[in-house]
Amino acid sequence: MPTESEKKVLDSIIWDCQMHYKLGQNMFSSMTDFLKFLYAEVMCHSMMEGGVDFEKAKEAYTYWAKKSHADEFDQLFTRFFNEILDRKKTFSGQELVTKLEGVDFRVAAEIIAYTFQEAAKKVESEGARHIFGLKEFIDAVDHYTEQPCLERATNLLDKYPSCVGLFELTKDELVIRMRELKKSKE
């Protein structure tokens, strides 16, 4: 349960989400956009406005998305999983190495774990016990997140190239700056 001061910060984060959305920043246009807003904007507010734990800030952001934009939130995950299962996109070995150059594999594992934690909650809330066709994918994700490294990232992206945006997000300048700021405060 958040303290009163944390509640004020979390309310401020939700207000900021609403303002950005009203000003035309559609964090629901892709999973990468949704996560970029989380790992830049929400992380910034969680640190700058009284040091709210980032996990609580994530929960506030996700709560806002589910409550205020339920259809868009559902469509976001549906599109993401459809892209993953479609497997039409492919990369040559060289393209993949280039895309993974400069990626922070541990941060990518954190981003991927959060994405699938939320997906599992969504599936569970709908009463489903499994997602048809995703067991192999979930196993591949688990294998990567157990020991994030170039080899495991390459294996995952060879099979599921649509996940590349989750890795490339770790190279985004705003995400890098916020993570560096977070480390300096710790």
N, C-alpha and C positions, 0 to 999 in steps of 0.2 A: 504494500500500500504506500503510495507516495506521501511525503510530508507536505505540509501546506505550501512551503516555498517551492518544492518540486512541482506541485500541482500548478502553480502560477507559470512556471517555465514550460511545462507540458501544454498548458493552455496557449501559451505564446507560440509554441511550435505548431500547434494545430491552426492557430490564426494565420501564421506565416504560410502554411500549406494552402489555406483557403485563398489568401491574397495572391500567391504565385499562380494558382490555378485560374483565378478570375482575371489575372493579367495576361493569360494566354499560355502559360507554361504548362503543357499537358504532360504530366509525369506518367500518364497512362498510355502514352503512344507506343511505348515498347518497354520490355523488362529492363533494358539498359537505362532508359530514361527514368524509370521508377527508382531504380537502385542508385543512379547518379544523384538524384535529389536527396535520397536517404543519406548517402555517404558524403555528401558535400553540405547541403543546406541544413538538414536535420542534425547532423553531427556538429556543425558550427553552433547552432543555437543551444544544443545540449551542453556544450563546453562554455560558451560565452555568457550565458544567462544564469549563472549560479551553479554550474557544475553538475547538472543532472546526469545520472548514469546513462550512457548511450543505449543500453538495453531498454531502459524505460522510454527513452526518446523513440526508439524503433517501434515499440509497442504503441506509442501515441500516434505515430505516423500511420502505421498499419490500421489501427482502430479508425482513424479519420478516413482512410481510403475505403475501408469496408463499410463504414457507416454512411459517409456522405456521397460515395461514388461506387456503390455496390456493383452495378452493372459493368462499369468500366474496369473495376478491379477484377471481376470474374472474367471478362473478356481478355484482359491482360494475361492472365494465367492460361486461359484456353489457347490464345494465339501462341504464347511461348511454348506450350507443350505440343501443339500441332506442328510448329516449326521444328522442334526437336525430333519428333517422330517421323516427320516427312523425309528427312535426310537427303533432300535434293541438293543442298549446298555441299560442295566439296572443296578441299584445298589440296594443292600439291604439297609435298614435303617442305619445299623451300618457302612457299606462301605461309605455311603454318609456323615455321621457324621465325619468319619475319613478323608475323602477327604476335608471337609470344615473346619477342625480344623486348626486354624491359618490364615484363609482367612480374608483379609481386605474387608469387604462387601461394603464399600463406594468406594474403588478403583475398585472393581469388577463391581460396577454399572457404574463407569466412563468408564471402558474398554468396557462393553457391550453397553453402549450408543454410544460410538465412532464407534463400529463395525456396529451397526444398522443405524447410521447416514450415514456412507459410503455406506452401502447396499441400503439405500433409494435413495441416489444420483445415484448409479449405475442403479437401476430400473427406476428412473425418466429419466435418460439420454437415456435409451433404449425405452422410450415412453410408458412404462407400467404404469398403475395406481395402480396396486396391485400385490401382489405375491400370486398366488393360494396356499392355504393351510397354509399361514403364519399369517393370521389375529389372530388366537388363540394364536400363539406363540408371536406375537408382543404385544398382550394384556397381556400375562404372563410376558413378559420382562418389559413392562410399570409398571405393578403392583410391580415388584421387585425394579425397579429403583426409584419409588416414595418414598420408605422407605426400603432401603437395610438392611436386617437383616437375621439371621440364618433361621428363620421360612419361610420367603419369598424365600430365596435361595433354601431351601429344597423343597418347593412347585414347584419352577421353574424346578429344576433338577429332580424331580420325573417324570415330564412330558417330559422334554427335557434333558436327561442325557448327550448328546453330548456337551453341553455347559460347562461341568465341567472344561475343560482346561482354560476357561476364568477366572474362579474363582481361580484355582490353580496357575495361572500366578501371582497372588498377593503374593504368597509365594516364588517366585523365588528370590534368593539372590541379583542378579543384579538389579532387579526391586525395591526391598526394599531399597537397598543402594541409588539408584537414587532418589527415593521419599523422603528419609530422607535428602539427600543433598539439594533437592529442598526446603523442609520445612525449613532447616537451613538458606538458602539464603533468604527466604521470611521473 
